[in-house]
Amino acid sequence: MIYLLLSIAASTCIFIIFKLFNKYGIDTLQGIVVNYLTACLFGLWIYDEPIVVNDIVNAPWIYGAIGLGFLFIGVFTVMALTAQRNGLSVASVASKMSVIIPVIFGIYMYNEGIGFQKIMGIVLALVAVYLASIKPKNSGNITKGLWLPILLFFGTGTIDTSIKYIETAYLPENGIPIFSATVFAFAFTIGLTLLIVKAIKRSYKFPIKAIIGGAILGIINYFSIYYLLKALNHDNLESSTLFTINNVAIVMVSTLLGVILFKEKISKKNWIGIAIAIISIVIVTLS
């Protein structure tokens, strides 16, 4: 359970850092690229075994790592566009409601337990995520540019599902650090290519604040994936239960920190959502 709590804490910090990116005028793509480079180097640094490139290239999970590299860059970009064009509430709802995808996959693929109590907890979790995230002033934007939230929904769900599948089918426990570092390396390579293309087309500045912000984000981002994989590796916690608790808790904690740190206004529906989130976590955990 400690790994799950650490994953929730790290993932929540990512939202806070993106909020600070906007506050201090840090280019999101620049910060994301530096973040992936930092996460990769940090993963290699803490890996306590010899690094053999040939073993990595021939590892059974290498193609999954390449695919996740593309997904990481793509989904982060879609998340930014969704937040800019549809609003933060729509982006939050679309990304966190995607928990249903890995939950269904875990039940179908691994024959994880399913019953009335778990179904009720999952349904309450989806309701809680929606109520905790929605903002009345943005409700009119939900039908505008609908393809972005839909892509974000399926993209986030695909990432979570892919991580679970690779961890179960191909990844030894001691392979988590090098796998995470490899995924971040591919994501960095793809992001760097995008930055080079932009720099060729026009004059391009890369301020020091983007490097500092991206480096901080990178370390936290690494641990969000590392601890999620460690939590998934725990035999006593089904992935359907884990993803439900993880996503709902992130929304709940992020909402509360938004009030405390950024003085965001929370409506009655938001508070009801937070209360339902706590109930759903208890129900799913006890199931």
C-alpha positions as CSV (number, residue, x, y, z in Angstrom):
1,M,0.0,0.0,0.0
2,I,2.9,2.3,0.6
3,Y,3.9,2.2,-3.1
4,L,0.4,3.2,-4.0
5,L,0.4,6.1,-1.7
6,L,3.8,7.3,-3.0
7,S,2.5,7.0,-6.6
8,I,-0.6,9.1,-5.7
9,A,1.7,11.7,-4.1
10,A,4.0,11.9,-7.1
11,S,1.2,12.0,-9.6
12,T,-0.5,14.8,-7.6
13,C,2.7,16.8,-7.6
14,I,2.8,16.6,-11.4
15,F,-0.5,18.5,-11.6
16,I,0.9,21.1,-9.2
17,I,4.0,21.6,-11.3
18,F,2.0,22.0,-14.5
19,K,0.0,24.7,-12.7
20,L,3.3,26.4,-11.8
21,F,4.5,26.1,-15.4
22,N,1.6,28.2,-16.4
23,K,2.2,30.7,-13.5
24,Y,5.8,31.2,-14.4
25,G,5.4,31.2,-18.2
26,I,7.4,28.0,-18.8
27,D,6.8,26.5,-22.3
28,T,5.0,23.2,-21.7
29,L,6.7,21.2,-24.5
30,Q,10.2,22.4,-23.4
31,G,9.4,21.4,-19.8
32,I,8.1,18.0,-20.9
33,V,11.2,17.2,-23.0
34,V,13.6,18.2,-20.2
35,N,11.4,16.2,-17.8
36,Y,11.8,13.0,-19.9
37,L,15.6,13.4,-20.2
38,T,15.9,14.0,-16.4
39,A,13.6,11.0,-15.6
40,C,15.7,8.8,-17.9
41,L,19.0,9.8,-16.5
42,F,17.7,9.6,-12.9
43,G,16.4,6.0,-13.6
44,L,19.8,5.0,-15.0
45,W,21.5,6.6,-12.0
46,I,19.6,4.6,-9.4
47,Y,19.7,1.4,-11.3
48,D,22.1,-0.8,-9.3
49,E,23.0,-3.3,-12.0
50,P,25.3,-3.1,-15.0
51,I,23.7,-1.4,-18.0
52,V,24.1,-3.5,-21.1
53,V,22.6,-1.8,-24.2
54,N,22.3,-5.0,-26.1
55,D,20.2,-6.6,-23.3
56,I,17.9,-3.6,-23.4
57,V,17.5,-3.7,-27.2
58,N,16.7,-7.5,-27.0
59,A,14.5,-7.3,-23.9
60,P,10.9,-8.7,-24.5
61,W,9.4,-5.4,-23.4
62,I,11.4,-3.1,-25.7
63,Y,8.6,-2.6,-28.2
64,G,6.2,-1.8,-25.4
65,A,8.6,0.8,-24.2
66,I,8.8,2.4,-27.7
67,G,5.0,2.4,-27.9
68,L,4.7,4.0,-24.4
69,G,7.3,6.6,-25.4
70,F,5.0,7.8,-28.3
71,L,1.9,7.6,-26.0
72,F,3.6,9.7,-23.2
73,I,4.4,12.5,-25.6
74,G,1.1,12.3,-27.5
75,V,-1.2,12.1,-24.4
76,F,0.7,15.0,-22.7
77,T,0.2,17.1,-25.8
78,V,-3.5,16.2,-26.0
79,M,-3.9,16.9,-22.3
80,A,-2.4,20.4,-22.8
81,L,-4.6,21.1,-25.8
82,T,-7.7,19.9,-24.0
83,A,-6.9,22.1,-21.0
84,Q,-6.4,25.1,-23.3
85,R,-9.4,24.7,-25.6
86,N,-11.9,22.9,-23.4
87,G,-10.9,23.9,-19.9
88,L,-9.1,22.2,-17.0
89,S,-12.2,20.5,-15.6
90,V,-12.8,18.7,-18.9
91,A,-9.2,17.6,-19.1
92,S,-9.3,16.3,-15.6
93,V,-12.6,14.5,-16.1
94,A,-11.5,12.9,-19.4
95,S,-8.1,11.7,-18.0
96,K,-9.3,10.3,-14.7
97,M,-12.6,8.7,-16.0
98,S,-10.3,6.6,-18.2
99,V,-9.8,4.4,-15.1
100,I,-12.6,2.3,-16.4
101,I,-10.4,1.0,-19.3
102,P,-7.6,-0.7,-17.1
103,V,-10.3,-1.8,-14.6
104,I,-12.3,-3.7,-17.3
105,F,-9.0,-5.0,-18.8
106,G,-7.9,-6.4,-15.4
107,I,-11.2,-8.1,-14.9
108,Y,-11.3,-9.6,-18.4
109,M,-7.7,-10.5,-18.9
110,Y,-6.7,-11.6,-15.5
111,N,-10.0,-12.9,-14.2
112,E,-9.8,-10.5,-11.3
113,G,-12.7,-10.6,-8.8
114,I,-15.9,-8.8,-9.7
115,G,-19.0,-8.4,-7.6
116,F,-21.8,-6.0,-6.7
117,Q,-19.6,-4.2,-4.1
118,K,-16.7,-3.6,-6.6
119,I,-19.1,-2.5,-9.4
120,M,-20.8,-0.1,-7.0
121,G,-17.4,1.3,-5.9
122,I,-16.2,1.8,-9.5
123,V,-19.5,3.5,-10.5
124,L,-19.3,5.8,-7.5
125,A,-15.6,6.5,-8.4
126,L,-16.6,7.7,-11.9
127,V,-19.3,9.9,-10.4
128,A,-16.9,11.2,-7.8
129,V,-14.3,12.1,-10.4
130,Y,-16.8,14.0,-12.5
131,L,-18.4,15.9,-9.5
132,A,-15.0,16.7,-8.0
133,S,-13.6,18.1,-11.3
134,I,-16.5,19.9,-12.9
135,K,-16.7,23.7,-12.9
136,P,-20.0,25.4,-13.8
137,K,-18.3,28.1,-15.9
138,N,-16.7,25.5,-18.2
139,S,-19.7,23.2,-18.5
140,G,-20.6,24.8,-21.9
141,N,-17.3,23.8,-23.4
142,I,-17.8,20.0,-23.0
143,T,-19.4,19.7,-26.5
144,K,-16.8,22.0,-28.2
145,G,-13.9,20.2,-29.7
146,L,-15.2,16.9,-28.3
147,W,-12.5,14.9,-30.1
148,L,-9.8,16.1,-27.7
149,P,-11.4,14.8,-24.5
150,I,-12.2,11.5,-26.3
151,L,-8.6,11.1,-27.4
152,L,-7.4,12.0,-23.9
153,F,-9.8,9.5,-22.4
154,F,-8.6,6.6,-24.5
155,G,-5.0,7.7,-24.5
156,T,-4.7,7.8,-20.7
157,G,-6.6,4.5,-20.4
158,T,-4.3,2.9,-22.9
159,I,-1.2,4.0,-21.0
160,D,-2.5,2.5,-17.7
161,T,-3.6,-0.7,-19.4
162,S,-0.3,-1.1,-21.3
163,I,1.8,-0.5,-18.2
164,K,-0.2,-3.2,-16.3
165,Y,0.1,-5.7,-19.2
166,I,3.9,-5.2,-19.7
167,E,4.5,-5.4,-16.0
168,T,2.6,-8.7,-15.8
169,A,3.7,-10.4,-19.0
170,Y,7.3,-9.3,-19.5
171,L,8.8,-7.3,-16.6
172,P,10.8,-8.9,-13.8
173,E,10.7,-7.1,-10.5
174,N,14.3,-5.9,-10.7
175,G,13.6,-4.6,-14.3
176,I,11.3,-1.8,-13.2
177,P,14.0,1.0,-13.0
178,I,15.6,0.2,-16.4
179,F,12.2,-0.3,-18.1
180,S,11.0,3.1,-16.8
181,A,14.2,4.8,-17.9
182,T,13.9,3.3,-21.3
183,V,10.4,4.5,-21.8
184,F,11.4,8.0,-20.7
185,A,14.4,7.8,-23.1
186,F,12.1,7.1,-26.1
187,A,9.7,9.9,-25.0
188,F,12.6,12.3,-24.7
189,T,13.9,11.4,-28.2
190,I,10.4,12.0,-29.7
191,G,10.0,15.2,-27.9
192,L,13.4,16.5,-28.8
193,T,12.7,15.8,-32.5
194,L,9.6,18.0,-32.2
195,L,11.6,20.8,-30.6
196,I,14.2,20.6,-33.4
197,V,11.5,20.8,-36.0
198,K,10.2,23.9,-34.3
199,A,13.7,25.4,-34.0
200,I,14.3,24.9,-37.8
201,K,11.0,26.7,-38.7
202,R,11.6,29.8,-36.6
203,S,13.8,31.4,-34.0
204,Y,13.5,29.4,-30.8
205,K,14.5,30.3,-27.2
206,F,15.2,27.7,-24.5
207,P,15.2,29.6,-21.1
208,I,16.9,28.3,-18.0
209,K,13.6,28.2,-16.2
210,A,12.3,25.5,-18.6
211,I,15.4,23.4,-17.8
212,I,14.9,23.8,-14.0
213,G,11.2,23.2,-14.1
214,G,11.5,20.3,-16.4
215,A,14.2,18.7,-14.2
216,I,12.1,18.9,-11.1
217,L,9.1,17.5,-13.0
218,G,11.3,14.7,-14.4
219,I,12.3,13.3,-11.0
220,I,8.8,13.4,-9.7
221,N,7.4,11.9,-13.0
222,Y,9.9,9.0,-12.7
223,F,8.8,8.1,-9.3
224,S,5.1,8.3,-10.3
225,I,5.7,5.5,-12.8
226,Y,8.2,3.6,-10.7
227,Y,5.9,3.4,-7.6
228,L,2.9,2.6,-9.8
229,L,4.8,-0.4,-11.3
230,K,5.9,-1.4,-7.8
231,A,2.3,-1.2,-6.6
232,L,1.1,-3.3,-9.6
233,N,3.7,-5.9,-8.7
234,H,2.1,-6.4,-5.3
235,D,0.3,-9.7,-5.3
236,N,-2.4,-8.7,-2.7
237,L,-3.8,-5.8,-4.7
238,E,-5.7,-6.4,-7.9
239,S,-5.1,-3.9,-10.7
240,S,-8.9,-3.0,-11.0
241,T,-8.8,-2.0,-7.3
242,L,-5.5,-0.3,-7.6
243,F,-6.3,1.9,-10.6
244,T,-9.7,2.9,-9.0
245,I,-8.1,4.0,-5.7
246,N,-5.1,5.7,-7.5
247,N,-7.2,7.8,-9.9
248,V,-9.9,8.8,-7.5
249,A,-7.3,9.7,-4.8
250,I,-5.3,11.9,-7.2
251,V,-8.4,13.9,-8.1
252,M,-9.4,14.2,-4.5
253,V,-6.0,15.3,-3.2
254,S,-5.4,17.6,-6.2
255,T,-8.7,19.3,-5.6
256,L,-7.9,19.9,-1.9
257,L,-4.4,21.2,-2.7
258,G,-5.9,23.5,-5.4
259,V,-8.0,25.1,-2.6
260,I,-5.1,25.3,-0.1
261,L,-2.3,26.3,-2.4
262,F,-3.9,28.2,-5.3
263,K,-7.1,29.4,-3.6
264,E,-9.3,27.7,-6.2
265,K,-13.0,27.9,-5.6
266,I,-14.8,24.6,-4.9
267,S,-18.6,24.3,-5.5
268,K,-21.0,22.2,-3.5
269,K,-20.9,19.6,-6.3
270,N,-17.1,19.4,-5.9
271,W,-17.4,18.8,-2.2
272,I,-20.0,16.1,-2.8
273,G,-17.6,14.5,-5.3
274,I,-14.8,14.5,-2.7
275,A,-17.1,12.8,-0.2
276,I,-18.2,10.2,-2.7
277,A,-14.6,9.6,-3.7
278,I,-13.7,8.7,-0.1
279,I,-16.7,6.3,0.1
280,S,-15.8,4.7,-3.2
281,I,-12.2,4.1,-2.1
282,V,-13.4,2.4,1.1
283,I,-15.9,0.2,-0.8
284,V,-13.4,-0.9,-3.5
285,T,-10.7,-1.5,-1.0
286,L,-12.9,-3.7,1.3
287,S,-14.2,-5.6,-1.7
